[in-house]
Amino acid sequence: MEFGKDLNLKEVVNKEEIFLQMVKGVKQFHQLGFYHRNLKPENFMIGEDGKLKLIDFGIIKEIKDTIQVNQINTLRYIAPEVFFTQNYDQSVDIWSLGIIFFEILTNNPFFEDSMNVIQLLKKRAEISQLQINSKIKEHNLKNWQVEILQRMIVQRLDKNQQIIKQIKRIGINAIEEELEKQYKSQNIQEKETFKWIEKTEEMQSLIFINNKGSSFGFKFQIQHTKDYEIVYSQNGRILRKDQIMDFLEKPEVLTNIEQIKFFQWNGNYGANKKKVGQWSVTWKGQRLQGVGGQYSKINVSSLSNNGNKHGQWVEIIPNYWSWAKAIQIGQYQDNKRQGTWRYTYRDQEMGGGEYNIQGLKFGKWIELWEQFYDLALVKEIGLYNENGRKIGKWDIMYCKDAENGYKQMQILLKPNKYRGGGSYDQDGNQKKIGKWVELVDGFSWGKQITQNGQYNMQGMKIGRWDIMYCNDRWKNYKQIGGGLYDLDGNLQKIGVWVELDEGFRWDKQVTYSGEYNMQGMKIGRWDSKQCPPFRENEYKQMQILLKYYKYSGGGSYDQDGNQKKIGKWVELIEGFKWDKQVTYIGEYNMQGMKIGNWKRTNLK
């Protein structure tokens, strides 16, 4: 005799897979000419081979027969017509499967239990199809799940006979086909076996200079070796080497330079090289208190695979480093985030949101910006659809580090606070549309720069875009640059532009002004100019620097649109800023190559 384990719906993690096995079992039963009438979770057990088994055939009936029922145990899942009519067919099992599927997806019963059997039966008989459909839609389910449930849980006793004629319960074959299609679609990436490939990638990470609010790019290499190692290096110097135990799973690859140097997972592997048990994190050799979680062993009752995260986890944010010590806290089921997850920073809750049963963000979220750190306290607030895609209005909120600590994060909506953002399309393509106020890469206390302009319906920048700047002494943002993009959505800059130096910040307020042709190529004269930090006349200085300093940098590009520098140029030294005003002056030939002597000049 084969024994198995009871199926607990609340422990089910592979929800679609489990339900698909239920449907297959009932389908086989129907093909034999029988139907169950009293399907419930207790009728299914998980065998020693991990397969779902349909059991308890005590009140089965041949499909050709008509029966009468007076008493049946466990009424929660039984179709209403079983109690009130004598003529029904195998579709009563479809109703029961629908109630079970609803409970699997939501962890809630469709009907509340009642001690009064008469009252319970009355509720079953009186609930209308509209009420059923409304109840299904109350939960954050995917569209296909809502549709299939509405075609399974069909009220044949509805007083509206027109609805009964229009709606028929979906057949068992159609349910199986839809589940097969959805299960394959949702799990194709998860089921694909990762293939280890020897390769070397060039990467770049932003490094922020603590209290200066500035940043620079740090280039390094990531190598996947034949010995299943990930080696991080820069110019031949090894920064880190990780031995990958489970090379059939896609490994975690670090792209944050501090994490490469200081971040380390600690835990055990099982005999199959899967992570098991409790795992923790160390940072600079010290354990991060509370960070980590549990990897589950094989769980027969939920068919979960070993090596999956399960239960409560505390994880660092992707951008975690010495000046961005924020964490995320929430629950995992079968390696998927579930329910409420929240951000915590310096012991204060900073936002968060909900994950749906597919492990995707859903509904309203308050997120930390991807470059969030102590001098860039930025949040993004908006909506995700059921597929985990941003839709509609998204706000970008910023709090200055110097303003009364972090309490400002709760009152950013006040009129005297700066606010950015824009809208995504409603179709879930995550295309920016309409007017946007965006933060530049590396935005921080010392680099409070935004770009303001318009996206077309294809998510491409068009028309006028302004570059705005605010230093720590100003209350408002001022326009200091910008120009036009072509209206065809090719992202080509055209006409006159004023651009900011890539390293622009409070102590390096350098701009470049010149012209683009209709193909988006620089032509003619381009000037480089600088404004002293915190000047009283603010950015008027940018327009009168020729008089103020008797000096302007820059030079000319060829007129053919090849973006070749030609003739005399004054170029800024790498690392140029207010207290390091060094330039090189020299000449380019007509092929854009430096020639002759180049003179180093200190302007201060």
Sequence and secondary structure as in RCSB ss.txt:
>XXXX:A:sequence
MEFGKDLNLKEVVNKEEIFLQMVKGVKQFHQLGFYHRNLKPENFMIGEDGKLKLIDFGIIKEIKDTIQVNQINTL
RYIAPEVFFTQNYDQSVDIWSLGIIFFEILTNNPFFEDSMNVIQLLKKRAEISQLQINSKIKEHNLKNWQVEILQ
RMIVQRLDKNQQIIKQIKRIGINAIEEELEKQYKSQNIQEKETFKWIEKTEEMQSLIFINNKGSSFGFKFQIQHT
KDYEIVYSQNGRILRKDQIMDFLEKPEVLTNIEQIKFFQWNGNYGANKKKVGQWSVTWKGQRLQGVGGQYSKINV
SSLSNNGNKHGQWVEIIPNYWSWAKAIQIGQYQDNKRQGTWRYTYRDQEMGGGEYNIQGLKFGKWIELWEQFYDL
ALVKEIGLYNENGRKIGKWDIMYCKDAENGYKQMQILLKPNKYRGGGSYDQDGNQKKIGKWVELVDGFSWGKQIT
QNGQYNMQGMKIGRWDIMYCNDRWKNYKQIGGGLYDLDGNLQKIGVWVELDEGFRWDKQVTYSGEYNMQGMKIGR
WDSKQCPPFRENEYKQMQILLKYYKYSGGGSYDQDGNQKKIGKWVELIEGFKWDKQVTYIGEYNMQGMKIGNWKR
TNLK
>XXXX:A:secstr
   EEE  GGG  SHHHHHHHHHHHHHHHHHTTEE S   GGGEEEETTS EEE   TT EETT     S  S G
GGS THHHH S   THHHHHHHHHHHHHHHHSS SS   S HHHHHHHHHH  HHHHHHHHHTS   HHHHHHHH
HHS  TT S HHHHHH     HHHHHHHHHHHHHHHHHHHHS      EEEEEEEEEEEGGGTEEEEEEEEEEE 
TTSEEEEEETTEEEEEEE S TTS       HHHHHHEEEEEEE TTS EEEEEEEEETTEEEEEEEEEEE  BT
TTTB TTEEEEEEEEE TT STT  EEEEEEEETTEEEEEEEEEETTEEEEEEEE TTS EEEEEEEE TT BTT
BEEEEEEEE TTS EEEEEEEEEE TTSSTTGGGG TTSTTS EEEEEE TTSS  EEEEEEEE TT BTTB EE
EEEEE TTS EEEEEEEEE  TT SS EEEEEEEE TTSS  EEEEEEEE TT BTTBEEEEEEEE TTS EEEE
EEEEEE TT TTGGGGGGSHHHHHS  EEEEE TTSS  EEEEEEEE TT BTTB EEEEEEE TTS EEEEEEE
EE  
